Amino acid sequence: MQESKNYIIKFCEQTKSTEVSIDGYLVKYVLITYNDQYYPGLVNDIDFESQMVFIECMVRIGSKNENCFFWPKKIHDKNWYQLDEIRCMISEPEPIEGTNHFAVKQCEWEDAKRP
């Protein structure tokens, strides 16, 4: 069995940062950084050897800073990401009433945007 490394996982300030092993990401929601923008996604797999995670990401609606996303129905955005592309772990995005869209909890969204 391969030894698991520990990583600092950033959460919303209300839950603080914590140290967990890479397998702590599995089936968890995260915000990834891609082209200087944040996207929520669900970690579906982990490659322990390469220390990469396989994430299915949501698609943004609106401007690059807007907190409004949806799960694509036809073409899914699934890719392998380096751990340093994960900005933070988040709770499951919440549905926006009256739409098929979702938003990251506001405290988590604001916390992720801080340097």
N, CA, C and O atoms as a GROMACS GRO file, in nm:
protein
  460
    1MET      N    1   0.084  -0.118   0.000
    1MET     CA    2   0.000   0.000   0.000
    1MET      C    3   0.088   0.124   0.000
    1MET      O    4   0.186   0.132   0.075
    2GLN      N    5   0.054   0.219  -0.082
    2GLN     CA    6   0.133   0.341  -0.096
    2GLN      C    7   0.107   0.436   0.020
    2GLN      O    8  -0.007   0.452   0.064
    3GLU      N    9   0.215   0.498   0.068
    3GLU     CA   10   0.202   0.593   0.177
    3GLU      C   11   0.130   0.718   0.128
    3GLU      O   12   0.157   0.768   0.019
    4SER      N   13   0.040   0.767   0.209
    4SER     CA   14  -0.038   0.885   0.173
    4SER      C   15   0.024   1.009   0.237
    4SER      O   16   0.054   1.009   0.356
    5LYS      N   17   0.043   1.115   0.158
    5LYS     CA   18   0.095   1.241   0.210
    5LYS      C   19  -0.019   1.323   0.266
    5LYS      O   20  -0.135   1.306   0.228
    6ASN      N   21   0.014   1.413   0.356
    6ASN     CA   22  -0.087   1.503   0.413
    6ASN      C   23  -0.078   1.639   0.348
    6ASN      O   24   0.031   1.685   0.313
    7TYR      N   25  -0.191   1.704   0.331
    7TYR     CA   26  -0.200   1.836   0.270
    7TYR      C   27  -0.288   1.924   0.356
    7TYR      O   28  -0.380   1.877   0.423
    8ILE      N   29  -0.258   2.053   0.354
    8ILE     CA   30  -0.344   2.147   0.425
    8ILE      C   31  -0.463   2.178   0.335
    8ILE      O   32  -0.446   2.221   0.221
    9ILE      N   33  -0.582   2.156   0.385
    9ILE     CA   34  -0.705   2.181   0.311
    9ILE      C   35  -0.767   2.308   0.367
    9ILE      O   36  -0.787   2.319   0.488
   10LYS      N   37  -0.798   2.402   0.281
   10LYS     CA   38  -0.860   2.526   0.326
   10LYS      C   39  -1.012   2.512   0.314
   10LYS      O   40  -1.064   2.470   0.212
   11PHE      N   41  -1.080   2.548   0.420
   11PHE     CA   42  -1.226   2.549   0.424
   11PHE      C   43  -1.273   2.692   0.447
   11PHE      O   44  -1.191   2.782   0.468
   12CYS      N   45  -1.401   2.712   0.444
   12CYS     CA   46  -1.459   2.840   0.485
   12CYS      C   47  -1.407   2.875   0.624
   12CYS      O   48  -1.386   2.786   0.706
   13GLU      N   49  -1.386   3.003   0.651
   13GLU     CA   50  -1.330   3.046   0.779
   13GLU      C   51  -1.406   2.988   0.898
   13GLU      O   52  -1.348   2.968   1.004
   14GLN      N   53  -1.534   2.963   0.881
   14GLN     CA   54  -1.613   2.910   0.992
   14GLN      C   55  -1.567   2.771   1.032
   14GLN      O   56  -1.582   2.732   1.148
   15THR      N   57  -1.512   2.694   0.938
   15THR     CA   58  -1.469   2.559   0.969
   15THR      C   59  -1.318   2.547   0.984
   15THR      O   60  -1.268   2.442   1.024
   16LYS      N   61  -1.244   2.652   0.951
   16LYS     CA   62  -1.098   2.660   0.966
   16LYS      C   63  -1.027   2.566   0.868
   16LYS      O   64  -1.089   2.487   0.798
   17SER      N   65  -0.894   2.578   0.866
   17SER     CA   66  -0.811   2.489   0.784
   17SER      C   67  -0.783   2.363   0.863
   17SER      O   68  -0.784   2.364   0.987
   18THR      N   69  -0.758   2.256   0.792
   18THR     CA   70  -0.725   2.130   0.858
   18THR      C   71  -0.629   2.054   0.769
   18THR      O   72  -0.620   2.078   0.649
   19GLU      N   73  -0.557   1.962   0.830
   19GLU     CA   74  -0.463   1.881   0.754
   19GLU      C   75  -0.526   1.744   0.731
   19GLU      O   76  -0.567   1.678   0.826
   20VAL      N   77  -0.533   1.702   0.605
   20VAL     CA   78  -0.588   1.570   0.572
   20VAL      C   79  -0.499   1.507   0.465
   20VAL      O   80  -0.421   1.575   0.399
   21SER      N   81  -0.512   1.375   0.449
   21SER     CA   82  -0.438   1.308   0.344
   21SER      C   83  -0.510   1.328   0.211
   21SER      O   84  -0.625   1.370   0.208
   22ILE      N   85  -0.441   1.299   0.102
   22ILE     CA   86  -0.498   1.320  -0.032
   22ILE      C   87  -0.631   1.246  -0.048
   22ILE      O   88  -0.721   1.294  -0.117
   23ASP      N   89  -0.644   1.129   0.016
   23ASP     CA   90  -0.770   1.056   0.001
   23ASP      C   91  -0.887   1.125   0.072
   23ASP      O   92  -1.002   1.085   0.054
   24GLY      N   93  -0.859   1.230   0.150
   24GLY     CA   94  -0.965   1.309   0.211
   24GLY      C   95  -1.044   1.390   0.109
   24GLY      O   96  -1.152   1.441   0.140
   25TYR      N   97  -0.991   1.402  -0.012
   25TYR     CA   98  -1.060   1.476  -0.119
   25TYR      C   99  -1.169   1.393  -0.187
   25TYR      O  100  -1.263   1.449  -0.244
   26LEU      N  101  -1.157   1.261  -0.182
   26LEU     CA  102  -1.245   1.174  -0.260
   26LEU      C  103  -1.392   1.198  -0.224
   26LEU      O  104  -1.430   1.199  -0.107
   27VAL      N  105  -1.473   1.216  -0.328
   27VAL     CA  106  -1.617   1.242  -0.319
   27VAL      C  107  -1.645   1.367  -0.234
   27VAL      O  108  -1.743   1.371  -0.158
   28LYS      N  109  -1.560   1.466  -0.248
   28LYS     CA  110  -1.578   1.595  -0.181
   28LYS      C  111  -1.587   1.704  -0.288
   28LYS      O  112  -1.534   1.689  -0.398
   29TYR      N  113  -1.654   1.812  -0.254
   29TYR     CA  114  -1.663   1.927  -0.343
   29TYR      C  115  -1.544   2.019  -0.318
   29TYR      O  116  -1.503   2.040  -0.204
   30VAL      N  117  -1.490   2.074  -0.426
   30VAL     CA  118  -1.375   2.164  -0.418
   30VAL      C  119  -1.396   2.280  -0.514
   30VAL      O  120  -1.480   2.273  -0.605
   31LEU      N  121  -1.320   2.386  -0.495
   31LEU     CA  122  -1.310   2.493  -0.594
   31LEU      C  123  -1.174   2.478  -0.658
   31LEU      O  124  -1.072   2.474  -0.589
   32ILE      N  125  -1.171   2.468  -0.790
   32ILE     CA  126  -1.044   2.462  -0.860
   32ILE      C  127  -1.016   2.596  -0.927
   32ILE      O  128  -1.108   2.673  -0.955
   33THR      N  129  -0.889   2.622  -0.952
   33THR     CA  130  -0.848   2.742  -1.022
   33THR      C  131  -0.812   2.703  -1.164
   33THR      O  132  -0.728   2.616  -1.186
   34TYR      N  133  -0.877   2.767  -1.260
   34TYR     CA  134  -0.848   2.743  -1.401
   34TYR      C  135  -0.857   2.877  -1.473
   34TYR      O  136  -0.960   2.944  -1.467
   35ASN      N  137  -0.749   2.917  -1.541
   35ASN     CA  138  -0.743   3.047  -1.609
   35ASN      C  139  -0.780   3.162  -1.515
   35ASN      O  140  -0.855   3.253  -1.553
   36ASP      N  141  -0.728   3.157  -1.395
   36ASP     CA  142  -0.750   3.262  -1.294
   36ASP      C  143  -0.896   3.279  -1.255
   36ASP      O  144  -0.937   3.387  -1.212
   37GLN      N  145  -0.974   3.175  -1.270
   37GLN     CA  146  -1.115   3.176  -1.229
   37GLN      C  147  -1.141   3.053  -1.144
   37GLN      O  148  -1.070   2.953  -1.154
   38TYR      N  149  -1.243   3.060  -1.059
   38TYR     CA  150  -1.278   2.948  -0.972
   38TYR      C  151  -1.400   2.874  -1.027
   38TYR      O  152  -1.495   2.934  -1.077
   39TYR      N  153  -1.393   2.740  -1.016
   39TYR     CA  154  -1.502   2.654  -1.059
   39TYR      C  155  -1.524   2.547  -0.954
   39TYR      O  156  -1.428   2.484  -0.909
   40PRO      N  157  -1.650   2.525  -0.913
   40PRO     CA  158  -1.676   2.415  -0.820
   40PRO      C  159  -1.678   2.283  -0.895
   40PRO      O  160  -1.713   2.276  -1.013
   41GLY      N  161  -1.640   2.179  -0.824
   41GLY     CA  162  -1.642   2.047  -0.884
   41GLY      C  163  -1.642   1.939  -0.778
   41GLY      O  164  -1.622   1.966  -0.659
   42LEU      N  165  -1.665   1.816  -0.822
   42LEU     CA  166  -1.670   1.700  -0.734
   42LEU      C  167  -1.553   1.609  -0.768
   42LEU      O  168  -1.535   1.571  -0.884
   43VAL      N  169  -1.475   1.573  -0.667
   43VAL     CA  170  -1.361   1.483  -0.686
   43VAL      C  171  -1.415   1.341  -0.700
   43VAL      O  172  -1.478   1.289  -0.608
   44ASN      N  173  -1.388   1.278  -0.816
   44ASN     CA  174  -1.438   1.144  -0.843
   44ASN      C  175  -1.333   1.035  -0.832
   44ASN      O  176  -1.367   0.918  -0.816
   45ASP      N  177  -1.205   1.072  -0.840
   45ASP     CA  178  -1.099   0.971  -0.837
   45ASP      C  179  -0.969   1.038  -0.795
   45ASP      O  180  -0.954   1.159  -0.805
   46ILE      N  181  -0.877   0.957  -0.747
   46ILE     CA  182  -0.745   1.005  -0.706
   46ILE      C  183  -0.640   0.911  -0.761
   46ILE      O  184  -0.654   0.789  -0.752
   47ASP      N  185  -0.534   0.967  -0.819
   47ASP     CA  186  -0.418   0.888  -0.860
   47ASP      C  187  -0.310   0.915  -0.756
   47ASP      O  188  -0.244   1.019  -0.757
   48PHE      N  189  -0.292   0.819  -0.666
   48PHE     CA  190  -0.198   0.838  -0.555
   48PHE      C  191  -0.055   0.849  -0.603
   48PHE      O  192   0.026   0.921  -0.544
   49GLU      N  193  -0.022   0.778  -0.710
   49GLU     CA  194   0.115   0.780  -0.761
   49GLU      C  195   0.154   0.918  -0.814
   49GLU      O  196   0.261   0.969  -0.782
   50SER      N  197   0.066   0.978  -0.895
   50SER     CA  198   0.096   1.109  -0.953
   50SER      C  199   0.048   1.224  -0.864
   50SER      O  200   0.076   1.341  -0.893
   51GLN      N  201  -0.024   1.191  -0.757
   51GLN     CA  202  -0.080   1.292  -0.666
   51GLN      C  203  -0.173   1.388  -0.741
   51GLN      O  204  -0.168   1.510  -0.721
   52MET      N  205  -0.258   1.332  -0.829
   52MET     CA  206  -0.355   1.410  -0.905
   52MET      C  207  -0.496   1.364  -0.869
   52MET      O  208  -0.517   1.251  -0.825
   53VAL      N  209  -0.592   1.454  -0.890
   53VAL     CA  210  -0.732   1.422  -0.861
   53VAL      C  211  -0.816   1.442  -0.987
   53VAL      O  212  -0.792   1.534  -1.066
   54PHE      N  213  -0.916   1.355  -1.005
   54PHE     CA  214  -1.006   1.360  -1.120
   54PHE      C  215  -1.133   1.430  -1.075
   54PHE      O  216  -1.205   1.380  -0.988
   55ILE      N  217  -1.162   1.545  -1.136
   55ILE     CA  218  -1.272   1.630  -1.090
   55ILE      C  219  -1.371   1.655  -1.204
   55ILE      O  220  -1.332   1.686  -1.316
   56GLU      N  221  -1.500   1.640  -1.173
   56GLU     CA  222  -1.605   1.682  -1.265
   56GLU      C  223  -1.648   1.822  -1.222
   56GLU      O  224  -1.700   1.840  -1.112
   57CYS      N  225  -1.627   1.919  -1.310
   57CYS     CA  226  -1.651   2.060  -1.276
   57CYS      C  227  -1.785   2.109  -1.329
   57CYS      O  228  -1.838   2.058  -1.428
   58MET      N  229  -1.836   2.210  -1.261
   58MET     CA  230  -1.955   2.280  -1.306
   58MET      C  231  -1.914   2.387  -1.406
   58MET      O  232  -1.796   2.423  -1.414
   59VAL      N  233  -2.010   2.438  -1.481
   59VAL     CA  234  -1.986   2.541  -1.582
   59VAL      C  235  -2.042   2.673  -1.529
   59VAL      O  236  -2.151   2.677  -1.472
   60ARG      N  237  -1.966   2.780  -1.548
   60ARG     CA  238  -2.006   2.912  -1.500
   60ARG      C  239  -2.112   2.974  -1.592
   60ARG      O  240  -2.111   2.953  -1.714
   61ILE      N  241  -2.202   3.050  -1.531
   61ILE     CA  242  -2.299   3.130  -1.604
   61ILE      C  243  -2.269   3.275  -1.569
   61ILE      O  244  -2.264   3.310  -1.451
   62GLY      N  245  -2.250   3.359  -1.668
   62GLY     CA  246  -2.225   3.501  -1.641
   62GLY      C  247  -2.077   3.535  -1.643
   62GLY      O  248  -1.996   3.464  -1.700
   63SER      N  249  -2.044   3.648  -1.577
   63SER     CA  250  -1.907   3.700  -1.579
   63SER      C  251  -1.814   3.613  -1.496
   63SER      O  252  -1.858   3.527  -1.420
   64LYS      N  253  -1.684   3.637  -1.512
   64LYS     CA  254  -1.584   3.551  -1.448
   64LYS      C  255  -1.586   3.555  -1.297
   64LYS      O  256  -1.534   3.464  -1.233
   65ASN      N  257  -1.644   3.657  -1.237
   65ASN     CA  258  -1.649   3.664  -1.091
   65ASN      C  259  -1.784   3.623  -1.034
   65ASN      O  260  -1.803   3.625  -0.912
   66GLU      N  261  -1.878   3.584  -1.120
   66GLU     CA  262  -2.011   3.549  -1.073
   66GLU      C  263  -2.014   3.411  -1.011
   66GLU      O  264  -1.948   3.318  -1.059
   67ASN      N  265  -2.090   3.398  -0.905
   67ASN     CA  266  -2.106   3.273  -0.832
   67ASN      C  267  -2.235   3.205  -0.877
   67ASN      O  268  -2.330   3.193  -0.799
   68CYS      N  269  -2.239   3.161  -1.002
   68CYS     CA  270  -2.357   3.096  -1.059
   68CYS      C  271  -2.309   2.990  -1.158
   68CYS      O  272  -2.238   3.022  -1.254
   69PHE      N  273  -2.348   2.864  -1.134
   69PHE     CA  274  -2.296   2.751  -1.211
   69PHE      C  275  -2.407   2.651  -1.242
   69PHE      O  276  -2.515   2.656  -1.183
   70PHE      N  277  -2.379   2.560  -1.336
   70PHE     CA  278  -2.471   2.450  -1.362
   70PHE      C  279  -2.391   2.326  -1.398
   70PHE      O  280  -2.275   2.334  -1.438
   71TRP      N  281  -2.456   2.210  -1.384
   71TRP     CA  282  -2.395   2.084  -1.427
   71TRP      C  283  -2.432   2.063  -1.573
   71TRP      O  284  -2.550   2.054  -1.606
   72PRO      N  285  -2.334   2.055  -1.662
   72PRO     CA  286  -2.366   2.034  -1.804
   72PRO      C  287  -2.429   1.896  -1.825
   72PRO      O  288  -2.391   1.799  -1.760
   73LYS      N  289  -2.526   1.889  -1.915
   73LYS     CA  290  -2.597   1.763  -1.939
   73LYS      C  291  -2.534   1.679  -2.049
   73LYS      O  292  -2.531   1.557  -2.040
   74LYS      N  293  -2.482   1.743  -2.154
   74LYS     CA  294  -2.430   1.668  -2.268
   74LYS      C  295  -2.280   1.644  -2.259
   74LYS      O  296  -2.234   1.530  -2.261
   75ILE      N  297  -2.205   1.750  -2.249
   75ILE     CA  298  -2.058   1.738  -2.247
   75ILE      C  299  -2.011   1.771  -2.106
   75ILE      O  300  -2.016   1.886  -2.063
   76HIS      N  301  -1.966   1.669  -2.035
   76HIS     CA  302  -1.922   1.687  -1.897
   76HIS      C  303  -1.778   1.734  -1.893
   76HIS      O  304  -1.694   1.690  -1.972
   77ASP      N  305  -1.750   1.825  -1.802
   77ASP     CA  306  -1.616   1.881  -1.785
   77ASP      C  307  -1.543   1.798  -1.680
   77ASP      O  308  -1.546   1.831  -1.562
   78LYS      N  309  -1.478   1.690  -1.724
   78LYS     CA  310  -1.406   1.600  -1.635
   78LYS      C  311  -1.259   1.599  -1.674
   78LYS      O  312  -1.225   1.573  -1.789
   79ASN      N  313  -1.172   1.628  -1.577
   79ASN     CA  314  -1.029   1.633  -1.604
   79ASN      C  315  -0.949   1.597  -1.479
   79ASN      O  316  -0.999   1.601  -1.366
   80TRP      N  317  -0.822   1.561  -1.504
   80TRP     CA  318  -0.726   1.540  -1.396
   80TRP      C  319  -0.664   1.675  -1.362
   80TRP      O  320  -0.628   1.752  -1.451
   81TYR      N  321  -0.650   1.703  -1.232
   81TYR     CA  322  -0.591   1.828  -1.185
   81TYR      C  323  -0.481   1.800  -1.083
   81TYR      O  324  -0.487   1.704  -1.007
   82GLN      N  325  -0.379   1.887  -1.084
   82GLN     CA  326  -0.276   1.884  -0.981
   82GLN      C  327  -0.338   1.934  -0.851
   82GLN      O  328  -0.432   2.013  -0.853
   83LEU      N  329  -0.284   1.890  -0.740
   83LEU     CA  330  -0.337   1.934  -0.611
   83LEU      C  331  -0.328   2.085  -0.593
   83LEU      O  332  -0.413   2.145  -0.527
   84ASP      N  333  -0.225   2.148  -0.650
   84ASP     CA  334  -0.211   2.293  -0.632
   84ASP      C  335  -0.314   2.373  -0.712
   84ASP      O  336  -0.321   2.495  -0.698
   85GLU      N  337  -0.392   2.306  -0.797
   85GLU     CA  338  -0.500   2.373  -0.869
   85GLU      C  339  -0.629   2.377  -0.787
   85GLU      O  340  -0.725   2.444  -0.825
   86ILE      N  341  -0.631   2.305  -0.675
   86ILE     CA  342  -0.747   2.309  -0.586
   86ILE      C  343  -0.729   2.428  -0.493
   86ILE      O  344  -0.632   2.436  -0.418
   87ARG      N  345  -0.824   2.520  -0.498
   87ARG     CA  346  -0.818   2.639  -0.412
   87ARG      C  347  -0.861   2.606  -0.271
   87ARG      O  348  -0.795   2.644  -0.174
   88CYS      N  349  -0.974   2.535  -0.259
   88CYS     CA  350  -1.023   2.498  -0.126
   88CYS      C  351  -1.131   2.392  -0.139
   88CYS      O  352  -1.186   2.369  -0.247
   89MET      N  353  -1.160   2.327  -0.028
   89MET     CA  354  -1.269   2.233  -0.020
   89MET      C  355  -1.394   2.313   0.019
   89MET      O  356  -1.387   2.405   0.101
   90ILE      N  357  -1.509   2.277  -0.039
   90ILE     CA  358  -1.634   2.349  -0.012
   90ILE      C  359  -1.745   2.250   0.019
   90ILE      O  360  -1.729   2.130  -0.001
   91SER      N  361  -1.857   2.301   0.066
   91SER     CA  362  -1.976   2.216   0.079
   91SER      C  363  -2.042   2.204  -0.058
   91SER      O  364  -2.005   2.274  -0.153
   92GLU      N  365  -2.138   2.116  -0.068
   92GLU     CA  366  -2.208   2.098  -0.195
   92GLU      C  367  -2.273   2.230  -0.237
   92GLU      O  368  -2.341   2.293  -0.156
   93PRO      N  369  -2.253   2.272  -0.363
   93PRO     CA  370  -2.317   2.396  -0.410
   93PRO      C  371  -2.469   2.387  -0.392
   93PRO      O  372  -2.529   2.281  -0.410
   94GLU      N  373  -2.529   2.500  -0.358
   94GLU     CA  374  -2.672   2.504  -0.326
   94GLU      C  375  -2.753   2.547  -0.447
   94GLU      O  376  -2.710   2.634  -0.523
   95PRO      N  377  -2.871   2.487  -0.467
   95PRO     CA  378  -2.956   2.527  -0.579
   95PRO      C  379  -3.004   2.672  -0.564
   95PRO      O  380  -3.032   2.718  -0.453
   96ILE      N  381  -3.011   2.742  -0.676
   96ILE     CA  382  -3.065   2.878  -0.678
   96ILE      C  383  -3.214   2.864  -0.711
   96ILE      O  384  -3.249   2.811  -0.816
   97GLU      N  385  -3.298   2.912  -0.624
   97GLU     CA  386  -3.442   2.892  -0.635
   97GLU      C  387  -3.496   2.937  -0.771
   97GLU      O  388  -3.464   3.045  -0.820
   98GLY      N  389  -3.580   2.851  -0.830
   98GLY     CA  390  -3.647   2.884  -0.955
   98GLY      C  391  -3.562   2.864  -1.080
   98GLY      O  392  -3.603   2.901  -1.190
   99THR      N  393  -3.442   2.804  -1.063
   99THR     CA  394  -3.354   2.781  -1.178
   99THR      C  395  -3.292   2.642  -1.168
   99THR      O  396  -3.314   2.571  -1.070
  100ASN      N  397  -3.217   2.604  -1.270
  100ASN     CA  398  -3.137   2.481  -1.266
  100ASN      C  399  -2.992   2.514  -1.232
  100ASN      O  400  -2.902   2.436  -1.261
  101HIS      N  401  -2.970   2.628  -1.170
  101HIS     CA  402  -2.836   2.676  -1.140
  101HIS      C  403  -2.803   2.657  -0.992
  101HIS      O  404  -2.891   2.634  -0.909
  102PHE      N  405  -2.673   2.667  -0.963
  102PHE     CA  406  -2.623   2.645  -0.828
  102PHE      C  407  -2.526   2.756  -0.791
  102PHE      O  408  -2.468   2.821  -0.878
  103ALA      N  409  -2.507   2.776  -0.660
  103ALA     CA  410  -2.410   2.873  -0.610
  103ALA      C  411  -2.332   2.811  -0.496
  103ALA      O  412  -2.385   2.731  -0.418
  104VAL      N  413  -2.205   2.848  -0.486
  104VAL     CA  414  -2.122   2.810  -0.373
  104VAL      C  415  -2.168   2.895  -0.255
  104VAL      O  416  -2.203   3.012  -0.273
  105LYS      N  417  -2.168   2.838  -0.133
  105LYS     CA  418  -2.205   2.918  -0.015
  105LYS      C  419  -2.125   3.047  -0.015
  105LYS      O  420  -2.006   3.046  -0.043
  106GLN      N  421  -2.192   3.156   0.016
  106GLN     CA  422  -2.129   3.288   0.006
  106GLN      C  423  -2.002   3.299   0.090
  106GLN      O  424  -1.904   3.357   0.044
  107CYS      N  425  -2.003   3.245   0.212
  107CYS     CA  426  -1.883   3.256   0.297
  107CYS      C  427  -1.766   3.181   0.233
  107CYS      O  428  -1.652   3.226   0.242
  108GLU      N  429  -1.793   3.068   0.168
  108GLU     CA  430  -1.687   2.990   0.103
  108GLU      C  431  -1.637   3.061  -0.022
  108GLU      O  432  -1.518   3.062  -0.051
  109TRP      N  433  -1.730   3.121  -0.096
  109TRP     CA  434  -1.695   3.194  -0.218
  109TRP      C  435  -1.605   3.314  -0.185
  109TRP      O  436  -1.502   3.335  -0.250
  110GLU      N  437  -1.645   3.391  -0.085
  110GLU     CA  438  -1.566   3.508  -0.045
  110GLU      C  439  -1.431   3.467   0.012
  110GLU      O  440  -1.330   3.531  -0.016
  111ASP      N  441  -1.429   3.362   0.092
  111ASP     CA  442  -1.304   3.315   0.151
  111ASP      C  443  -1.206   3.268   0.043
  111ASP      O  444  -1.086   3.293   0.054
  112ALA      N  445  -1.257   3.202  -0.060
  112ALA     CA  446  -1.170   3.152  -0.167
  112ALA      C  447  -1.106   3.266  -0.244
  112ALA      O  448  -0.994   3.252  -0.295
  113LYS      N  449  -1.174   3.379  -0.254
  113LYS     CA  450  -1.122   3.492  -0.332
  113LYS      C  451  -1.015   3.571  -0.257
  113LYS      O  452  -0.946   3.653  -0.316
  114ARG      N  453  -1.002   3.547  -0.126
  114ARG     CA  454  -0.899   3.618  -0.048
  114ARG      C  455  -0.762   3.560  -0.080
  114ARG      O  456  -0.749   3.440  -0.105
  115PRO      N  457  -0.658   3.645  -0.079
  115PRO     CA  458  -0.521   3.594  -0.106
  115PRO      C  459  -0.470   3.503   0.003
  115PRO      O  460  -0.358   3.453  -0.006
   0.00000   0.00000   0.00000
